[in-house]
Amino acid sequence: MSTGATGFLQRYEAAVGRLPGDSALRAAAAAAFKASGLPGGTPRARPVEAWKYTSLRPVAEATFQASPKHEAETLLSGLTLLDAPRVVFVDGVLRGDLSDASLTVMAG
């Protein structure tokens, strides 16, 4: 597994077709990141004034992996709240089928 900026760019390129939002804007941002990398992320990198007191070398050398995708129903199965209303949002969207019916009527 790659580290830092290289690993990030590899994961981005593997997922680019599935990402939401403005693909042109995202591609431009990825190209800019690929060209400049992390500020001070390598020993020979030129200093960037805004980052002069923050070393990003640990981020550049770290290994990251994507978190596993879980279905909302699977995550909720572990919650057993008694006598408590439940309102469920998944990715910022109200899920009436997973919320208490009495609460979703108000949401429309």
Backbone as JSON, one array per atom type, in Angstrom:
{
  "sequence": "MSTGATGFLQRYEAAVGRLPGDSALRAAAAAAFKASGLPGGTPRARPVEAWKYTSLRPVAEATFQASPKHEAETLLSGLTLLDAPRVVFVDGVLRGDLSDASLTVMAG",
  "N": [[0.84, -1.18, 0.0], [0.52, 2.22, -0.77], [1.9, 5.32, 0.46], [0.95, 8.48, 1.98], [0.62, 11.27, -0.21], [0.9, 9.93, -2.66], [-0.47, 7.49, -2.26], [-3.01, 8.53, -1.72], [-3.66, 9.71, -4.2], [-3.66, 7.43, -5.83], [-5.85, 6.0, -4.78], [-7.84, 7.87, -5.32], [-7.81, 7.93, -8.16], [-8.69, 5.35, -8.68], [-11.31, 5.47, -7.82], [-12.54, 7.56, -9.12], [-14.6, 7.56, -11.08], [-16.88, 6.96, -9.65], [-17.41, 8.97, -7.89], [-19.34, 11.6, -6.4], [-20.59, 14.86, -7.46], [-18.96, 17.76, -8.96], [-17.15, 16.77, -11.56], [-15.2, 17.92, -13.22], [-14.15, 20.04, -11.71], [-13.16, 18.57, -9.56], [-11.21, 17.03, -10.9], [-9.44, 19.04, -11.7], [-8.57, 19.92, -9.19], [-7.31, 17.58, -8.28], [-5.25, 17.38, -10.15], [-3.8, 19.69, -9.52], [-3.03, 19.03, -6.93], [-1.49, 16.8, -7.48], [0.6, 17.97, -8.87], [1.74, 19.75, -6.97], [1.76, 18.47, -4.48], [1.94, 17.66, -0.93], [2.46, 20.41, 1.29], [5.76, 20.82, 2.25], [6.05, 18.09, 2.49], [8.06, 16.35, 1.8], [11.56, 15.73, 2.39], [13.11, 17.43, 0.74], [11.38, 19.38, -0.04], [10.26, 22.66, -0.82], [9.87, 25.29, 1.54], [6.63, 26.39, 2.62], [5.12, 29.33, 3.36], [2.64, 29.64, 4.79], [2.47, 27.23, 6.06], [4.62, 27.01, 7.75], [5.03, 26.4, 10.47], [3.97, 23.94, 10.76], [4.5, 20.63, 10.34], [4.01, 18.48, 7.7], [5.11, 16.14, 7.1], [4.71, 13.71, 8.62], [2.13, 13.04, 7.73], [2.59, 12.68, 5.03], [4.16, 10.43, 5.1], [2.56, 8.52, 6.2], [0.43, 5.62, 6.13], [-2.63, 5.11, 4.68], [-5.95, 3.8, 4.6], [-9.07, 3.16, 3.03], [-12.1, 3.41, 4.88], [-14.22, 0.66, 5.8], [-17.22, 0.04, 3.96], [-20.42, 0.26, 5.27], [-23.72, -0.93, 5.53], [-26.63, 0.94, 6.39], [-28.64, -0.41, 7.79], [-27.28, -2.56, 8.9], [-25.54, -1.3, 10.69], [-27.41, -0.12, 12.4], [-28.57, -2.31, 13.57], [-27.15, -2.98, 15.79], [-27.89, -1.14, 17.67], [-29.92, -0.79, 20.36], [-32.06, 0.93, 21.57], [-34.29, 1.59, 24.06], [-37.56, 2.85, 24.51], [-37.04, 5.33, 23.27], [-37.08, 7.94, 20.92], [-36.25, 7.65, 17.43], [-34.43, 9.04, 14.88], [-33.18, 8.75, 11.74], [-30.51, 9.54, 9.69], [-28.93, 9.09, 6.65], [-26.07, 9.63, 4.96], [-26.73, 12.34, 5.03], [-29.42, 12.39, 4.39], [-32.78, 12.03, 5.32], [-33.92, 8.97, 6.5], [-36.8, 7.62, 6.44], [-37.77, 5.01, 6.58], [-36.12, 3.83, 8.41], [-36.44, 5.28, 10.65], [-38.47, 6.3, 13.51], [-41.89, 5.97, 12.91], [-43.75, 7.88, 13.8], [-42.28, 10.18, 13.98], [-41.44, 10.74, 11.39], [-43.64, 11.65, 10.05], [-43.92, 14.34, 10.58], [-41.78, 15.32, 9.14], [-42.56, 15.16, 6.57]],
  "CA": [[0.0, 0.0, 0.0], [1.31, 3.44, -0.87], [1.75, 6.25, 1.56], [0.76, 9.9, 1.76], [0.02, 11.83, -1.41], [0.85, 8.91, -3.72], [-1.57, 6.59, -1.95], [-4.26, 9.26, -1.9], [-3.92, 9.85, -5.63], [-4.0, 6.12, -6.36], [-7.24, 5.7, -4.39], [-8.69, 8.8, -6.06], [-7.91, 7.49, -9.55], [-9.47, 4.12, -8.71], [-12.71, 5.75, -7.49], [-12.98, 8.81, -9.74], [-15.85, 7.39, -11.81], [-18.0, 6.76, -8.73], [-17.5, 10.09, -6.95], [-20.39, 12.58, -6.73], [-20.17, 16.25, -7.57], [-18.41, 18.33, -10.19], [-15.97, 15.98, -11.92], [-14.17, 18.8, -13.79], [-13.53, 20.73, -10.58], [-12.39, 17.57, -8.83], [-10.04, 16.68, -11.72], [-8.51, 20.17, -11.61], [-7.98, 19.88, -7.85], [-6.4, 16.43, -8.24], [-4.07, 17.74, -10.95], [-3.02, 20.65, -8.74], [-2.43, 18.29, -5.82], [-0.45, 15.94, -8.05], [1.73, 18.83, -9.24], [2.39, 20.4, -5.83], [1.87, 17.58, -3.32], [1.71, 18.25, 0.38], [3.48, 21.39, 1.63], [6.8, 20.3, 3.13], [5.83, 16.66, 2.68], [9.29, 15.6, 1.55], [12.71, 16.45, 2.96], [13.63, 18.46, -0.16], [10.31, 20.3, -0.44], [10.47, 24.06, -0.47], [8.94, 25.71, 2.6], [5.46, 27.19, 2.27], [4.99, 30.24, 4.5], [1.43, 29.38, 5.58], [2.64, 25.96, 6.78], [5.98, 26.98, 8.28], [5.09, 25.82, 11.8], [3.27, 22.65, 10.73], [5.15, 19.62, 9.5], [3.11, 17.5, 7.12], [5.88, 14.94, 6.79], [4.05, 12.5, 9.12], [1.0, 12.7, 6.85], [3.16, 12.2, 3.77], [4.76, 9.12, 5.3], [1.57, 7.62, 6.78], [-0.31, 4.72, 5.25], [-4.06, 5.24, 4.92], [-6.82, 2.94, 3.81], [-10.47, 3.57, 3.11], [-12.87, 2.67, 5.88], [-15.15, -0.27, 5.15], [-18.58, 0.55, 3.75], [-21.43, -0.49, 6.01], [-25.11, -0.58, 5.25], [-27.25, 1.57, 7.55], [-29.39, -1.41, 8.54], [-26.31, -3.35, 9.67], [-25.07, -0.48, 11.8], [-28.51, 0.11, 13.33], [-28.95, -3.54, 14.26], [-26.45, -3.0, 17.07], [-28.47, -0.15, 18.58], [-31.2, -1.23, 20.94], [-32.51, 1.97, 22.49], [-35.67, 1.37, 24.47], [-38.32, 4.06, 24.87], [-36.36, 6.51, 22.77], [-37.37, 8.18, 19.5], [-35.09, 7.45, 16.57], [-34.43, 9.69, 13.59], [-31.98, 8.24, 11.08], [-30.04, 10.2, 8.48], [-27.85, 8.37, 5.98], [-25.45, 10.55, 4.0], [-27.43, 13.61, 5.08], [-30.8, 12.26, 3.92], [-33.65, 11.36, 6.28], [-34.39, 7.64, 6.13], [-38.04, 7.36, 7.15], [-37.95, 3.58, 6.81], [-35.3, 3.43, 9.55], [-36.79, 6.16, 11.76], [-39.79, 6.07, 14.08], [-42.93, 6.45, 11.99], [-44.41, 9.07, 14.34], [-41.41, 11.33, 13.75], [-41.28, 11.03, 9.97], [-44.84, 12.34, 9.56], [-43.63, 15.77, 10.65], [-40.79, 15.67, 8.13], [-43.23, 15.27, 5.29]],
  "C": [[0.89, 1.24, 0.0], [1.01, 4.38, 0.28], [1.44, 7.65, 1.06], [0.06, 10.28, 0.47], [-0.1, 10.8, -2.52], [-0.31, 7.95, -3.5], [-2.92, 7.25, -2.14], [-4.62, 9.35, -3.38], [-4.28, 8.51, -6.27], [-5.44, 5.74, -6.01], [-8.22, 6.61, -5.13], [-8.9, 8.3, -7.49], [-8.73, 6.2, -9.68], [-10.96, 4.39, -8.52], [-13.3, 6.91, -8.26], [-14.31, 8.68, -10.47], [-17.07, 7.26, -10.93], [-18.23, 7.95, -7.8], [-18.58, 11.08, -7.38], [-19.79, 13.97, -6.94], [-19.59, 16.6, -8.92], [-17.11, 17.63, -10.56], [-14.85, 16.85, -12.51], [-13.42, 19.54, -12.68], [-12.65, 19.77, -9.78], [-11.11, 17.19, -9.59], [-8.99, 17.79, -11.67], [-7.81, 20.19, -10.25], [-6.98, 18.74, -7.73], [-5.12, 16.72, -9.02], [-3.18, 18.72, -10.19], [-2.32, 19.96, -7.57], [-1.29, 17.4, -6.31], [0.8, 16.76, -8.38], [2.48, 19.37, -8.02], [2.58, 19.5, -4.62], [1.53, 18.28, -2.03], [2.8, 19.28, 0.68], [4.49, 20.8, 2.61], [6.72, 18.81, 3.37], [7.04, 15.8, 2.42], [10.46, 16.39, 2.09], [13.23, 17.56, 2.07], [12.57, 19.47, -0.59], [10.63, 21.72, 0.02], [9.46, 24.46, 0.6], [7.79, 26.54, 2.03], [5.13, 28.02, 3.51], [3.79, 29.91, 5.39], [1.56, 28.11, 6.43], [3.96, 25.89, 7.53], [6.09, 26.38, 9.68], [4.41, 24.45, 11.88], [3.98, 21.7, 9.79], [4.11, 18.62, 9.01], [3.85, 16.23, 6.73], [5.24, 13.68, 7.37], [2.85, 12.07, 8.27], [1.52, 12.11, 5.54], [3.72, 10.79, 3.9], [3.77, 8.09, 5.84], [0.92, 6.75, 5.7], [-1.78, 4.8, 5.63], [-4.81, 4.21, 4.1], [-8.26, 3.41, 4.02], [-11.17, 2.76, 4.19], [-13.86, 1.76, 5.17], [-16.54, 0.35, 5.04], [-19.56, -0.35, 4.49], [-22.81, -0.03, 5.57], [-25.73, -0.03, 6.53], [-27.97, 0.54, 8.42], [-28.46, -2.24, 9.42], [-25.83, -2.58, 10.88], [-26.16, -0.29, 12.85], [-28.88, -1.14, 14.11], [-28.27, -3.65, 15.63], [-27.01, -2.02, 18.09], [-29.81, -0.65, 19.09], [-31.59, -0.22, 22.01], [-33.98, 1.74, 22.8], [-36.31, 2.7, 24.86], [-37.61, 5.34, 24.44], [-36.74, 6.71, 21.3], [-36.09, 8.03, 18.68], [-35.33, 8.14, 15.23], [-33.11, 9.32, 12.93], [-31.72, 9.03, 9.81], [-28.89, 9.38, 7.93], [-27.33, 9.28, 4.88], [-26.23, 11.85, 3.9], [-28.87, 13.58, 4.63], [-31.61, 11.49, 4.95], [-34.11, 10.03, 5.73], [-35.61, 7.32, 6.98], [-38.25, 5.89, 7.46], [-37.12, 3.08, 7.99], [-35.59, 4.26, 10.8], [-38.14, 5.75, 12.33], [-40.84, 6.71, 13.19], [-43.57, 7.73, 12.5], [-43.57, 10.33, 14.1], [-41.32, 11.7, 12.28], [-42.5, 11.72, 9.38], [-44.6, 13.84, 9.56], [-42.67, 16.2, 9.56], [-41.4, 15.74, 6.74], [-43.03, 14.09, 4.44]]
}
